[in-house]
Amino acid sequence: VLSQARSAGFEDDLPDGNRNFATYLSRYANVLMELGRYERARHYIDSGLSLRQRVLEATQEPLDRERLAVSLVAKAALLSRLGERRQAVRPMREAVGLYREVYPRDAFPHGHPELASILRTLAELQADAGSVSEAISAHLQAIAMFESLSDESGVARLSHAVGLAQLGRCYTEIGDYARAESALLRASDLHRRRLQADGGPDSDRHSATCYMHLAALRKDQDNPN
């Protein structure tokens, strides 16, 4: 597929050629990741990122900005799978910055589900990297955005609930048990409402996980030593 793309001259045709070739690179990297060939996938993700950056420099179009952000998210996911958690935070933070440009506050005063979801993912990576206070800040931004959006899709509602549960675990890590319990209870309630609204097949599992964390939290409170 890549040789066919090269022979078609995509690499020499700015911006459409590089845009199309970057798409081929991303797809090939996804295949490699599914096969567990992460180091090989890294090469193609980096190559695709370079092309996306060149295209954005040439066009400055919102769509190309968003495509670059998606490539940065893929890079962060790859680094996380490789265990390079601290390194994964940087491309995800860059992706958040690009999404803020795609969905500016003046045009989207309540934010956007995509931006809220990417903030939640950034928070998850920050927590994995040990930056719990930064993770809490990003989670709170994401949750505030989700709660200001009046029309959440099923996917957005799931991301909102998952973010609340992750926030609860962050609060637990710093010993703020009252806020941890509140976040976990809100997460469980959202999963329950999601199950009632659209029959999300994974809602019961997520809700059960929240209650497991709540039980562990209350046990820790009862037995602090």
Salt bridges, closest charged atoms under 4 A:
GLU11 OE1 - ARG6 NE 3.76
ASP16 OD1 - ARG19 NH1 2.57
GLU39 OE1 - ARG42 NE 3.29
ASP46 OD1 - LYS75 NZ 2.82
ASP64 OD2 - ARG19 NH2 2.81
ASP64 OD1 - ARG67 NH1 3.78
GLU84 OE2 - ARG42 NH2 2.80
GLU94 OE2 - ARG90 NE 3.40
GLU101 OE1 - ARG65 NH1 2.72
GLU124 OE1 - ARG120 NH1 3.36
GLU134 OE1 - ARG93 NH2 3.50
GLU147 OE2 - HIS160 NE2 3.70
GLU147 OE2 - ARG186 NH2 2.24
GLU152 OE2 - HIS160 ND1 3.22
ASP176 OD2 - ARG179 NH1 2.77
GLU181 OE2 - ARG218 NH2 2.71
ASP189 OD1 - ARG192 NH2 2.22
ASP189 OD2 - ARG193 NE 3.14
ASP198 OD2 - ARG157 NH1 3.53
ASP202 OD1 - ARG194 NH1 2.71
ASP202 OD2 - HIS206 NE2 3.75
